[in-house]
Amino acid sequence: MDHANHTRLTHNELTEAVLDGATVYGPGDETVGSVSHTHGMGASAKVVLDVGGFLGIGAKPVMVPATDLDFMRDESGTVHARTNWTKDDLKALPTHEH
């Protein structure tokens, strides 16, 4: 996927309503996870990513700062993010306990 023409989100858009459900793509444009929920909003927001699993079953929840991900909208308005972390990098993070 070519992200060059996608519009980056501003810090004001880093909210649960905007980010929840967003797909996160790794360095090779492979899917590495999705946003399951958000804590806070704006520049201090943290997102919980479900990493691995299939259809949400067996996924590991990990929490990262939203600003560590490059959130954007594609041409159809769908929010997604890019990261330099691989799926294995994310799986190595501590499990987020709800």
Solvent accessible surface area in square Angstrom, and as a share of the most:
residue,aa,sasa,rsa
1,M,116,0.52
2,D,100,0.52
3,H,15,0.07
4,A,78,0.61
5,N,119,0.61
6,H,12,0.05
7,T,92,0.53
8,R,111,0.40
9,L,22,0.11
10,T,78,0.45
11,H,103,0.46
12,N,136,0.70
13,E,49,0.22
14,L,8,0.04
15,T,25,0.15
16,E,94,0.42
17,A,100,0.78
18,V,40,0.23
19,L,0,0.00
20,D,55,0.28
21,G,57,0.55
22,A,5,0.04
23,T,42,0.25
24,V,0,0.00
25,Y,37,0.14
26,G,0,0.00
27,P,63,0.39
28,G,62,0.60
29,D,47,0.24
30,E,73,0.33
31,T,74,0.43
32,V,1,0.01
33,G,7,0.07
34,S,40,0.26
35,V,3,0.02
36,S,43,0.28
37,H,40,0.18
38,T,12,0.07
39,H,79,0.35
40,G,57,0.55
41,M,124,0.55
42,G,16,0.15
43,A,59,0.46
44,S,91,0.59
45,A,1,0.01
46,K,87,0.37
47,V,0,0.00
48,V,0,0.00
49,L,0,0.00
50,D,42,0.22
51,V,1,0.01
52,G,20,0.19
53,G,50,0.48
54,F,152,0.63
55,L,152,0.75
56,G,60,0.58
57,I,138,0.70
58,G,71,0.68
59,A,24,0.19
60,K,54,0.23
61,P,23,0.14
62,V,0,0.00
63,M,73,0.32
64,V,5,0.03
65,P,51,0.32
66,A,1,0.00
67,T,65,0.38
68,D,75,0.39
69,L,11,0.05
70,D,50,0.26
71,F,8,0.03
72,M,0,0.00
73,R,72,0.26
74,D,35,0.18
75,E,137,0.61
76,S,96,0.62
77,G,39,0.37
78,T,78,0.45
79,V,22,0.13
80,H,6,0.03
81,A,0,0.00
82,R,71,0.26
83,T,9,0.05
84,N,128,0.66
85,W,73,0.26
86,T,51,0.30
87,K,74,0.31
88,D,106,0.55
89,D,65,0.34
90,L,0,0.00
91,K,88,0.37
92,A,86,0.67
93,L,56,0.28
94,P,112,0.70
95,T,67,0.39
96,H,26,0.12
97,E,137,0.61
98,H,166,0.74
